[in-house]
Amino acid sequence: MAKPLPVKTQRILRQMIDAMLKGNIINGIVELVTNSDDSYRRLEADGKSVNGVIEIYLNRKKGGTCEKLKVKDYAGGMSQSELEKAIEFGGETSGFEEGKSVRGFFGRGLKETMLSLGEGQIKTINQGKSCSTKVWLENNKEFQYDDELLEIVEDTDKPDGTDVYINITNEKIKIPELDNFKEQLSKHLFLRDINSNKSRKVILTFDDLKRNAKSTVSITFSYPRGNRIKEVGITLRPFEDKVKLSIYESSELLDFLPNNPFGLAGILIKTKGAILDNQYNQSKYSRDPAAMYFFGEAICEGLETRLRNNETEIINLNRGGLEWRHEYCQVLSNAIDRELEPFILQKRKTLEKKPEKEVKEATNKMLRKLCSLLNELAKKELDDTESPPEPPPDIRDLTIIPAIANVQIEKPRVLLVMAPTEVVTKEGKEIHIKSDNVNIHPLASVKNLEKSFKYPETLLSTYFKVAGYKENAEGIITVKLGNKTATAKLKVAPPKEVGERKPRKGGFISGFDINEIDNPTQRVEYDNGIIRIFIKFPSVAKFIKSGLEGIEEPESKILMAELVGEAFCRTVARQKIEVEGYIPTGPTSAIDEFNYRVNELQKKHLHRIQEIILNWKF
């Protein structure tokens, strides 16, 4: 008999499932293999010996479609009540069993995987008792399971373990041929510790129906060879969580692409039981060729503690990794970047080559004119945004600047907190930020004061942002530092009531770097006032040579304008978002917001860049 899955709502389960696989069977295999590994880990923790075997079977038809998937282990299996619990549990987040790795917090589990792919059956044996059930989507409307089958418990002399069989009905599911699939399964970010564990034996049987060929291969993984160049303990301020960071340098260039789980470069974010993400997905060096020689791990047990305490906002269910927009994750990433930075900068110097040809003076004049134009455009764009308040020198106590301010709806305002050194010595560095109005919301609740850039000997300071959600709302922002308290009065005002912003100081672009590094990972970047063009990037090398030779050709001019415009518009868009902020509305809103702003800037300014380059007389 069929019975609806007793989740809180069928809609929530459907949303979780739709976000889970996105047509990628590897994501489903990750969850099933992780479940099996968790079962073995629980047995090992109890001092029991295990064979560690995890068997994967799937078939591939012509065109890459897949009909069947099976994952089997020989771990402890489940009792009837445990199987019922695994099927019945559901809601806004997936369950987290005792002893289960923190990957269980990502909203993916046994039934979610089966229902994402199609129709599933679980057969499990525990202490000589066998039971099973099936799950499926009825008429594309309601998720159901076989409750009568679940009631049948039989005696068996077969070994403990769990078999998961899935009939794949999701037409979006496609898989590559054996060699590519084996490599993906081996190198997948979340499976590396399992595939490299000598106590596990992951075996793949790949049934190629098109060629009538069945192959059985072992799935293993070896981390890149490299020298450990740093091992350090980091404290994440103001959260006080400890991180053990290990950095290795490879003699060979490693691969990495953002949100691609197969790249080998980067720092893996780990807890005791799972790999959660690659820090290069957030790092400011993620596209720097010099960064591609480094890898390692950052073990952050505080992440597991926070997840167990239901702080699930630090993960992103949509992409199956950390929520890098969250303040905690940003602090973690920035701390790792600070440790990586000296090694990456030194590697960059090592890789830099003396250009084969110098840039001609006529071309240099064009570049200088471009600098002037870009600085003019940047000034107009960034002067429209709010500059952080200037710190005054005569601060005598804990102070918020400005003390009275307006904030626009969904356009955060930057406030400055300052305190003299003697106050910080007595009260500490950690400030706590609160609002007495839910419609005026600080975007950070805890921050640390640091030495003032302008007055480092006498003052400590930090910035924070406040967002307004309802027009004409008024509220008091309170900042506490030990026994000290400071307040600021804010009002949510329409744009016309917000005062003029102070103009920004300094130039945006100071020059161009025509970079000839081998195997660059991108074609152009902005770095501390420099637009760096990588002329050995394949699509660039075809048209532009050393010393910008060939720039006078029509197609090269168009490419040059595109490169300069890309670097400029992306950087200005990013800076405007960082200063103004945005109100996140969903898992992809940050990407959508960034792309929207880039497109708007290109519409406004790209033709100005083209006019200089296309009309230049070389």
SULSULFEN-V936119 format. One record per pair of residues at least 6 apart in sequence whose ideal C-beta (glycine too) atoms are under 6 Angstrom apart, sorted by the first residue. I is the first residue (numbers start at 1). J is the second residue. Records with the same first field share a line. If there is no record, write none. Layout:
I = J / J
This chain:
1 = 147 / 148
2 = 144
3 = 147
4 = 142 / 144
5 = 143 / 145
6 = 88
7 = 13 / 90
8 = 91
10 = 142
12 = 92
13 = 90 / 143
16 = 107 / 112
17 = 112 / 115 / 116
19 = 318
20 = 108 / 112 / 116
21 = 27 / 28 / 116
23 = 172
25 = 173 / 175
26 = 184
28 = 113 / 117
30 = 190
31 = 108 / 113
32 = 71 / 113 / 164
33 = 54
34 = 103
36 = 54 / 73
37 = 194
38 = 100 / 101
39 = 75 / 76
40 = 50 / 52 / 75
42 = 99
43 = 50 / 75 / 76
51 = 74
52 = 199 / 200 / 201
53 = 74 / 201
54 = 73 / 202
55 = 72 / 203
56 = 71 / 204
57 = 70 / 205
58 = 66 / 69
59 = 67 / 68 / 207 / 209
60 = 66 / 175 / 208
61 = 209
62 = 210
64 = 174 / 175
66 = 168 / 173 / 175
67 = 168
69 = 166
70 = 165
71 = 164
72 = 163
73 = 161 / 162
74 = 159 / 161
76 = 160
77 = 124 / 125 / 126 / 160 / 161 / 162
78 = 124 / 126
79 = 126
80 = 131 / 153
83 = 124 / 131
86 = 110
87 = 111 / 145
89 = 95
93 = 107 / 312
94 = 104 / 107 / 109
96 = 104 / 105
101 = 273 / 274
102 = 271 / 273 / 274 / 304 / 307
103 = 274
105 = 307
106 = 320
107 = 317
111 = 135
114 = 120 / 135 / 166
117 = 166 / 168 / 170
118 = 166 / 167 / 168 / 169 / 170
119 = 136 / 167
120 = 135 / 166
121 = 134 / 165
122 = 132 / 133 / 164
123 = 132 / 163
124 = 162
125 = 156 / 158 / 160 / 161
126 = 160
129 = 153
130 = 154 / 156
131 = 153
132 = 149
133 = 145 / 146 / 149 / 150
134 = 146
135 = 145
137 = 143
138 = 144
175 = 181
178 = 206 / 215
182 = 217
185 = 219
186 = 195 / 219 / 221
187 = 262
188 = 261
189 = 261 / 275
190 = 275
192 = 221
194 = 200
195 = 202 / 219 / 220 / 221
196 = 221
202 = 219
203 = 218
204 = 217 / 219
205 = 216
206 = 215
207 = 214
224 = 250 / 264 / 295
226 = 248 / 249 / 250
227 = 249
228 = 248
229 = 247 / 249
230 = 247
231 = 246
232 = 245
233 = 244
234 = 243 / 245 / 335
236 = 331 / 332
237 = 448
238 = 430 / 446 / 448
241 = 302
243 = 298 / 300
244 = 299
245 = 298 / 339
246 = 296 / 297
247 = 296
248 = 295 / 296
249 = 293 / 294
250 = 293
253 = 292 / 519
254 = 264 / 265 / 292
255 = 263 / 264
256 = 263 / 265 / 266 / 280
257 = 263
258 = 281 / 286
259 = 281
265 = 292 / 295
266 = 278 / 280
267 = 279 / 296 / 298 / 336
268 = 275 / 278 / 297
269 = 276 / 277 / 279 / 298
270 = 297 / 299
271 = 301 / 303 / 304
276 = 322
277 = 321 / 322
279 = 333 / 336
280 = 286
282 = 324 / 333
283 = 337
284 = 337
285 = 291 / 344
287 = 521 / 522
289 = 517 / 520 / 521
290 = 344 / 347 / 348 / 351
291 = 344
293 = 347
298 = 336
314 = 323 / 326 / 328 / 329
315 = 323
316 = 323
318 = 587
322 = 329
323 = 329
325 = 590
327 = 444
351 = 517
353 = 516
355 = 516 / 546 / 547
356 = 546
357 = 546 / 547
358 = 547
359 = 547 / 548
362 = 618
363 = 548 / 551
366 = 616
367 = 512
369 = 612
370 = 612
371 = 509
374 = 509 / 568
375 = 507 / 508 / 509
377 = 605
378 = 508 / 572
381 = 572
382 = 504
383 = 503 / 504
385 = 576 / 579 / 580
386 = 414 / 501
387 = 501 / 502 / 504
388 = 414 / 463
389 = 401 / 416
391 = 418 / 452 / 454 / 461
393 = 455
395 = 418 / 420 / 459
398 = 419 / 481 / 484 / 486
399 = 418 / 486
400 = 415 / 417 / 479 / 486 / 488
401 = 416
403 = 488
404 = 489
405 = 413 / 490
406 = 491 / 493 / 497 / 498
407 = 413 / 466 / 468 / 490 / 492
408 = 495 / 498
409 = 468
410 = 583
411 = 580
412 = 465 / 467 / 581
413 = 466
414 = 463 / 465
415 = 464
416 = 463
417 = 431 / 462 / 479
418 = 459 / 461
419 = 460
420 = 459
421 = 458
424 = 449 / 460
427 = 481 / 482 / 484
428 = 482
429 = 448 / 449
430 = 448
431 = 447 / 479 / 481
432 = 446 / 480
433 = 442 / 445 / 464 / 479
434 = 478
435 = 441 / 442 / 475 / 477
436 = 475 / 476
437 = 473 / 475
439 = 469 / 470 / 473
440 = 468 / 473 / 475 / 490
441 = 467
442 = 464 / 466
443 = 465 / 467
444 = 464
447 = 462 / 464
449 = 460 / 462
451 = 460
452 = 459 / 461
465 = 581
468 = 492
470 = 492
471 = 492
473 = 492
474 = 491
475 = 490
476 = 487 / 489
477 = 488 / 490
478 = 487
479 = 486
510 = 529
511 = 530
512 = 531
513 = 530 / 532
514 = 533 / 548
515 = 532 / 534
520 = 534 / 536 / 537
523 = 534 / 537 / 540
524 = 533 / 563 / 566 / 567
525 = 532
526 = 567 / 571
531 = 567
533 = 563
535 = 544
543 = 555 / 556 / 559
544 = 550 / 556
550 = 556
552 = 618
557 = 613 / 614
560 = 613
561 = 609 / 610 / 613
564 = 609
565 = 606 / 609
569 = 598 / 601 / 602
570 = 598
572 = 601
573 = 594 / 597 / 598 / 601
582 = 593
